[in-house]
């Protein structure tokens, strides 16, 4: 009762229980988010992801070499495909 009289004298609205809980929840959520962000940015996985994100999407030197080999008929696509298929089939057969 006294708080009501004090609040009415100060002409302020007291925080409701819901307001107080909401404020506590917001503070805890911010603390959790800050802690999560700090942990996520200092982990080995995040460092690896950072390095990967800096890699170029296309390895241009490989593309250029392949184009040159194709233009010079030095890139045996059918032969390489046959070798790759044989290796995949061999792996599948030996796994069982």
C-alpha positions in Angstrom: 0.0 0.0 0.0 2.8 2.4 0.8 4.3 2.0 -2.6 1.1 3.0 -4.2 1.0 6.2 -2.1 4.6 6.9 -2.9 4.1 6.3 -6.6 1.0 8.4 -6.7 2.8 11.2 -5.0 5.7 10.9 -7.5 3.2 10.7 -10.3 4.9 7.6 -11.8 3.5 4.3 -12.8 5.0 1.3 -11.1 6.2 -1.5 -13.3 3.8 -4.4 -13.4 5.0 -7.9 -12.7 4.8 -8.6 -16.4 6.9 -5.5 -17.2 9.6 -6.6 -14.7 9.7 -10.1 -16.0 9.8 -8.9 -19.6 12.8 -6.6 -18.7 14.6 -9.5 -17.0 13.9 -11.7 -19.9 15.3 -9.1 -22.3 18.4 -8.7 -20.3 19.0 -12.4 -20.1 18.3 -12.9 -23.8 20.9 -10.2 -24.6 23.4 -11.7 -22.2 22.9 -15.1 -23.8 23.2 -13.7 -27.3 26.4 -11.9 -26.4 27.9 -15.0 -24.8 26.9 -17.2 -27.8 28.4 -14.7 -30.3 31.6 -14.5 -28.3 31.9 -18.3 -28.1 31.0 -18.8 -31.8 33.6 -16.3 -33.0 36.4 -17.8 -31.0 36.0 -21.5 -31.9 38.2 -23.4 -34.2 35.2 -24.1 -36.5 34.5 -20.4 -36.8 38.1 -19.8 -37.7 38.0 -22.5 -40.4 34.7 -21.1 -41.8 36.4 -17.7 -41.9 39.3 -19.1 -43.9 36.9 -20.9 -46.2 34.8 -17.8 -46.8 38.0 -16.0 -48.0 38.7 -18.6 -50.6 37.8 -17.8 -54.2 34.7 -19.6 -55.5 36.5 -20.6 -58.7 40.1 -21.7 -58.9 40.9 -19.8 -62.0 44.3 -21.4 -62.6 42.6 -24.8 -62.8 39.9 -23.5 -65.2 42.5 -21.9 -67.4 44.7 -25.0 -67.5 41.7 -27.2 -68.3 40.6 -24.8 -71.1 44.1 -24.9 -72.6 44.2 -28.7 -72.5 40.8 -29.0 -74.1 41.8 -26.5 -76.9 45.0 -28.5 -77.5 43.2 -31.8 -77.5 45.4 -32.8 -74.5 42.5 -33.2 -72.1 41.2 -36.7 -72.5 37.8 -36.3 -71.1 36.4 -39.8 -72.0 39.5 -41.5 -70.8 39.5 -39.6 -67.5 35.8 -40.3 -67.1 36.3 -44.0 -67.6 39.1 -44.1 -65.0 36.9 -42.2 -62.5 34.0 -44.5 -63.1 36.2 -47.6 -62.6 37.5 -46.2 -59.3 34.0 -45.4 -58.0 32.8 -48.9 -59.0 35.9 -50.5 -57.4 35.2 -48.6 -54.1 31.6 -49.7 -54.1 32.4 -53.3 -54.7 35.2 -53.5 -52.1 33.0 -51.8 -49.4 30.6 -54.7 -49.3 
